[in-house]
Amino acid sequence: MSPLPSDPYIELDVPDAKTEQEFLRLVVQIAAMKYRALHDKDSTPPQTSCHNDIALRQRVG
């Protein structure tokens, strides 16, 4: 098992979604992109329809 990174949190900027399902789908896509960017330097990020530089933060609640 590999050691945990020193900062286990990743800040996500998520677009304004119309439904909770859309919000969750976008969160997973963005989280996967950020994880791969941090851990897979040789792979290309997945193609998604979400915007990469979105400033609106949302929380599920």
GROMACS elastic network, one bead per residue, 0.5 to 0.9 nm:
[ bonds ]
;  ai    aj funct       b0    kb
    3     6     6  0.89672   500
    4     7     6  0.81455   500
    4     8     6  0.70285   500
    5     8     6  0.57183   500
    7    10     6  0.79966   500
   10    31     6  0.78728   500
   10    34     6  0.79302   500
   10    35     6  0.85243   500
   11    31     6  0.88845   500
   12    27     6  0.74248   500
   12    30     6  0.70856   500
   12    31     6  0.70521   500
   12    34     6  0.85608   500
   12    57     6  0.73668   500
   13    27     6  0.84515   500
   13    30     6  0.81776   500
   13    52     6  0.84162   500
   13    53     6  0.74729   500
   13    54     6  0.56367   500
   13    55     6  0.54890   500
   13    56     6  0.59697   500
   13    57     6  0.52628   500
   13    58     6  0.78906   500
   14    17     6  0.82165   500
   14    23     6  0.75954   500
   14    26     6  0.68934   500
   14    27     6  0.64474   500
   14    30     6  0.77354   500
   14    50     6  0.86308   500
   14    51     6  0.85147   500
   14    52     6  0.88780   500
   14    53     6  0.88464   500
   14    54     6  0.61564   500
   14    55     6  0.70123   500
   14    56     6  0.58431   500
   14    57     6  0.54555   500
   14    58     6  0.64885   500
   15    23     6  0.76992   500
   15    26     6  0.77118   500
   15    27     6  0.89212   500
   15    50     6  0.76585   500
   15    51     6  0.74802   500
   15    54     6  0.58717   500
   15    55     6  0.73170   500
   15    56     6  0.57350   500
   15    57     6  0.72163   500
   15    58     6  0.79091   500
   16    23     6  0.75102   500
   16    56     6  0.66249   500
   16    57     6  0.79917   500
   16    58     6  0.74681   500
   17    20     6  0.71372   500
   17    21     6  0.84720   500
   17    22     6  0.57638   500
   17    23     6  0.50838   500
   17    24     6  0.88707   500
   17    26     6  0.82793   500
   17    58     6  0.89210   500
   18    21     6  0.85535   500
   18    22     6  0.67536   500
   18    23     6  0.74861   500
   19    22     6  0.52489   500
   19    23     6  0.62804   500
   19    24     6  0.87228   500
   20    24     6  0.61190   500
   20    25     6  0.85652   500
   20    60     6  0.76426   500
   21    24     6  0.51970   500
   21    25     6  0.61869   500
   21    26     6  0.86785   500
   22    25     6  0.50943   500
   22    26     6  0.62128   500
   22    27     6  0.86096   500
   23    26     6  0.52317   500
   23    27     6  0.61601   500
   23    28     6  0.87308   500
   23    58     6  0.84024   500
   23    60     6  0.84261   500
   24    27     6  0.50256   500
   24    28     6  0.62228   500
   24    29     6  0.86431   500
   24    60     6  0.84446   500
   25    28     6  0.53168   500
   25    29     6  0.63087   500
   25    30     6  0.87444   500
   26    29     6  0.50745   500
   26    30     6  0.60953   500
   26    31     6  0.84260   500
   26    48     6  0.88560   500
   26    49     6  0.88168   500
   26    50     6  0.67283   500
   27    30     6  0.52327   500
   27    31     6  0.59499   500
   27    32     6  0.84828   500
   28    31     6  0.50925   500
   28    32     6  0.60486   500
   28    33     6  0.85879   500
   29    32     6  0.52202   500
   29    33     6  0.62858   500
   29    34     6  0.87771   500
   29    46     6  0.82670   500
   29    48     6  0.70986   500
   29    50     6  0.79971   500
   30    33     6  0.50782   500
   30    34     6  0.62205   500
   30    35     6  0.85504   500
   30    48     6  0.86102   500
   30    50     6  0.79080   500
   30    52     6  0.78976   500
   31    34     6  0.51645   500
   31    35     6  0.60033   500
   31    36     6  0.85063   500
   32    35     6  0.50888   500
   32    36     6  0.60547   500
   32    37     6  0.84426   500
   32    45     6  0.84809   500
   32    46     6  0.81759   500
   33    36     6  0.52681   500
   33    37     6  0.60892   500
   33    38     6  0.87129   500
   33    45     6  0.57555   500
   33    46     6  0.65949   500
   34    38     6  0.62593   500
   34    39     6  0.86507   500
   34    45     6  0.85848   500
   35    38     6  0.52096   500
   35    39     6  0.60829   500
   35    40     6  0.79277   500
   36    39     6  0.50717   500
   36    41     6  0.74503   500
   36    43     6  0.76708   500
   36    44     6  0.83098   500
   36    45     6  0.67578   500
   36    46     6  0.88794   500
   37    40     6  0.57977   500
   37    41     6  0.62163   500
   37    43     6  0.82572   500
   37    44     6  0.83559   500
   37    45     6  0.70715   500
   38    41     6  0.69685   500
   40    43     6  0.55838   500
   40    44     6  0.82388   500
   40    45     6  0.89451   500
   41    44     6  0.81017   500
   44    47     6  0.88735   500
   45    48     6  0.89446   500
   47    50     6  0.89185   500
   48    51     6  0.81129   500
   50    54     6  0.88032   500
   51    54     6  0.60811   500
   54    57     6  0.83853   500
